[in-house]
Amino acid sequence: MLFKELFDNYKSLVFNVALQYVQNKEDAEEITQDVFVKIHEKLIFFQNQSSLKTWIYRIAINQSLDFLKAQKSLKRWSFFSALSLNNENTKIEVPHFNHPGVELEQKEALEFIFKAINQLPENQKTVLILLKIEQNSQAQTAEIMDLSTKAVESLFNRAKKNLEILLAKNEGI
């Protein structure tokens, strides 16, 4: 398969996965580019031990998580730099929820839900995204996450329970 075909076939999947993690169109586009650079570099090492789609999913998820970790680290560094500089003109940028296709009325509710989802551990967040947002089956999710279907089911149940707790706790704020 030519790289252009690969890109055409999987760009929407990669973009949508990234978008579920970062909830920002521009960041999702950046992650999508990074994923396809990585795919281009690693394609010769792909050994068909899993499906190509599963392999691309894993790269997209890992790239999204790495992006979030880098953002968190950058925010922490900016915060401490601002404190040490003691400069009143220094502003810390807070990312805005910029998800295409979201109606203005729904934006606040979705932002509230995604803030709670973003507080979940990475594996719980990933299982929620793959099962409920990307609508993969438990078997597909297990393959993508390299887990058993029972582990995916258990992880999903913990994610639901923790999400309910977070939503209830944050509702009073």
N, C-alpha and C positions, 0 to 999 in steps of 0.2 A: 504494500500500500504506500502510495506517495505521501509525503508529509502534508502537501496541500489537501489531499483527500482526508487525511487524519484530522487536520485542523477543521475543515468544513464539517466533518461528521461529529466532532466532539466539542467544538467551541461553545455551543450553547450549554452543554452539560457542565463544562468547567466553569463558565461564567456564573451559572445558576448556583452551583455549589459554593463558589467563592462569595457570591452575593448573600447567601444564607448565613455565612460566618461574619461578614463585615457590614452588611446592611447599607452599603454605600456603593453606588454605581462606579464611581471613578476608581475606588480601591479594588473593586471586583475586576475591573478591566485591567488594572495593573497586575493583579494576581494571575489573571488569565494569560497575560503575556509571559509572565514568569514561568507558569506551568508549561507552556508550549516551548519555551526555550529549554527547560529541563527535559521535556519529552524528546526534543530534537537531539539533545546531547546524549541521552540515555537509550534511545530507541534501538541502537545496535546491540545493547545488552539485554533487551527484553527476550525472555526465554520461554514464553507461552506457558508458564506454570500456572497462570491465571488468565482470565480473558483480558483482552486489550482494554476493554471498558473498565474492568475492575482495577487494572494497573493505573489507568488515567484517573479514576476516582481517587485512588490512594495518593497520587501525586497532588491532585487538586486539594484534597483535605489537608495533607501535610503542609503544602505551600500556604494555605489559608491560616492554619494554626501558627506557622512560623511568622507570617505577616502580623498576626495579632500579638504574638510575643514581642516582636520588634517594636510595634506601636506602644505596647505597655512599657517596655524598657525606655523608649524615647520619652514618653510622658513622665516617667519617674525621674529621668535625668533632667528634663526641662523643669520639673517642679523643684528639685533640689538646686538646680542652677539659679532659678528665680529666687529661692530663699537665700542662697549664699550671696547673690548679687544685691539683694535687698533693693531692687529697682521697681518702683511703682509702675513703670511703663511696660514691664515685662508681662505679657499675657500668655496664659496657657490655653492652647486651642483644644476645645472639646469637640470630638467628631459629631457631625450631624447625621441624623437618620435620613438617608437619601436612597430610597428603594423605589425603582421605577414601577409603575403600575399600581401604586398605592394611592387610593383616593384620599383627599385631604381629611375627610371625616374619619377614615380608618387609620390614618397615620399615627395619631396619638395612642390609640389602643394597641396597634402593632408595635410601636416603639416601646410601650410598657411591657408587652409580652417578650420582645426580643431582649430587652434589658435583663429580664429574669432569666431567659435562656442563656444569655452570655455569662451569667453568674454560675452556671452549672459546670462541673468538671468537664474537661475536654471530651472524654469518651462518652459521657451522657449527652452532651451537646451534639456530638457527631451522630449518635444513634437516633436522636430526635430528628435531626435534619434528614438523615438518610431514609428513615421509615415514614415520617409524617409529611415532610416538606417535599423531598425528592420522590416519595412514594415507592421506594424499593421494597421488595419482599424481605421477610426475615432472613431467608436463605441468601439473597443478594447482599444484604447488609452484613451478614456474617462473613461472607467471602471478602467483601471490601475491607472490613475491619479485622480480618484474619482471626475471627472468633467462632465458637460454636453457635448454633441457632439458640440453644438454651441460654448461653451467656448473653446473647443479644436481647433475648426476652427479659432476662433478669435486669440487665442494664437499662432497658427501656422502662421497666416498672419502677426502678429506682429514680430514673430521670423524671417520670411523671409525678412521683411522690414529692421529689425535691422541688419540682417546678410549682406544684400546688402550694407547697409551704412558702416558697419565695413570692409567689403572686399574692397569697393571703397576707404575708408580712408587709410587702411593699404597697398593698392596697391602702393601708392606713396612712401612708406618707402623704 
